Amino acid sequence: MSYSGHVRAILVLGLPLIGGHLAQFAIGLTDSIMLGWYSVEALASVTLAGSYFFTLFLLGSGFAGAVMPMVAALAAEDDQTGIRRVTRMGLWLSVLYAACAMPLLIWSEPVLRALGQTPEVAGLAAEYLQVAGWGLFPAVAVMVMKSYLAALERTQIVFWITIIAAAVNVLTNYMLIFGNWGAPELGILGAAVASIVTQTASLIGVIIYAVRVLPEHALFQRMWRPDWEAFFRVFRLGMPIGLTMLSESSLFAASSVMMGWLGTVALAAHGAAISLAGLTFMVHLGLSNAATVRAGNAFGRRDRAHMARGAVAVIGLSLAMALLASAVFLLVPEPLIRLFLDASKRGDPDYAAIVAMGSSLLAVAALFQLMDGVQVIALGLLRGVQDTAQPMLMAALSYWGVGMPLGYGLGFGLGLGATGIWLGLVGGLLTAAALLMARFWRRSIQSVPYVQAGA
């Protein structure tokens, strides 16, 4: 296949995945907006609770991350039994993980208070997590099913189910947070119930689709029967993926903590800028998922030439999107930051300070885009060839061995403040991009036989 053919195939596969990630991002955004309308205390508490839940969710999502390349490779080998085995055990592992994580969600208040949160915020966040925590079961199971469908290149259904879930979330939030349409006014607990409803609706949707459209896989027949060989294969591949995602997300969480040390203005500017960077990151994440599927398919066929051309094509697409986002961040930073601020407070000195600092952070985000895109594409390619253990160590070294101390040193040691902290993030992501790309091209892809013909 030519490079242009690879680009077309990646876009066909990746655009619905990008749309799905953007819709998922919108779910969290609408939660924050609607609770912000309800009360400042509810917004602060659900922000804390959401970060806590998301950290546990990311670790458990590693098993879904393992299912995607394994199913893609097995599909290339036309091994229908193997597809069923790894997907089932991915569901087993995800549900078992959720059961192990539940005590941390039910009894979260002591943990949150130990992290220095005020009793009021920690208490309200714990109330939310005691309810919303039960949504971890459907949430991780949905991720496995979405990975299974994406690996079979059925990304359109993944997109539409996420869109429907986002709509369900908005309507349920509106009903239960504020007590509309005859429902009780539950405030933050209403958002927690809405979260469970949304995740459960998504799970029901993907299960119905899989049972009706892919009956040959019989995923849910004799679901109770263990398959220990497949169980441990998914575990060995998935746990490093979960830990890698956890190490990256914890780097950004730590950067938010350091921003808080600089004061409210810095934290507000960071929140606006990181939200914009997170939005554009969804594009790279969707392309990374497509890279995993395409590389996994080539890995299953033992076709190195096809994999190499596809890798070059997806890297090129990611760089093009990064350059476009960087141009927007550099050309119109102030209007973007103002989207997150109350226009009626333009005369407030903090308003101007937040816009100025947020604009400077978006300039750093222009570099951020390039590094973040390359490193997440590299991770996607490495997962496609089922290489996850060594990349986990490389990522942890980059994020915590380079990014965190560099950010602290520049921000506080050299007095660069918020910009210094973000430059530290860039340094960590640059290190990860270099190490992971070198790993893929110099080692991982070399393990695949060189077959000139590729489809």
C-alpha angles and dihedrals in degrees: 000000000000123000090255089052090052091050091052092047092048092050093048089051098035106043094068089046090051089049090050092051091048090050090049089050089051091056091062091042094053090048090056094044096048095045088047087058089051099050142322090238092055091049093050092047097047090047089057093041092047092054090049093049093044092053091056091041093054093053091051092047090068090086090056087049088056094049093058100062093035093054091044091054093044091049089055088053090046089235102154093170091053091051090054093047098052094041093051093048090046087058091046093051093045094051092045089050091051090052090052092048096049096086089058089055099042094047098034099128097082089048093051093047090049087056089061101261120147117259092244096052093039091050095050092044090051091052089054094048094048087065104027091045091076087065089071089082096060092034096061092039090053089053091055092049092047090050090050092051094043091051088055087052092247093133097141091071090047089055096048095046090053091048091051090047091053090052092048089050094053094047095045092047091050091050100044105031095052101024097244128163092026095304122131117263103249102164112194091001088057089058089050092053090045089054092055092046091051095049093045092049090051092050093049090050096052093044093052090049094048094047095047102037102032104035091147090075094054090199097174101041111110088354090165094067113102122227103194097182092056090038093060093041090057090043094052092050098037104046094063089048091053092047091049092053090045093052092051095046091046089054090058091043090053090049088056090052091052090048088055089058088060093056142257096301093054092046092049092048090047091050093053095044095044090050090055091046089048091052093055090043088065088069092055091044091055090049089048090055089050089050090053092052095045094045091045090052092050089045090055090052092043090234111150096172092056091047093050094050091046091050092053091048096050092045089052092050092049092049091049091052091046091053091049093050091045091053091052092048092050098043103043108018099139098056089049094053092045089061087074096049135078106253091209089069097059090121092058112104090224090058093061092042092053092048092049095047093042090052091053090050090052088056088057088045088063087068089038091061095058095047096041092049095050095047095049092047089051090052090050092052092047091051089051090062089042094246106141112131100068093039088054090059092045091051093048091050091049097046100039104020095047112010100048100044091040091052092048093046095048095039099046109008094051094027097238091135119192094358090053092052090052092047086056089056089051090051092051093048092046090054091048092048093051096045096043096045090048089050092053099046100037101039120002099051090044089067089065116086115247109248114172097205116073133169 
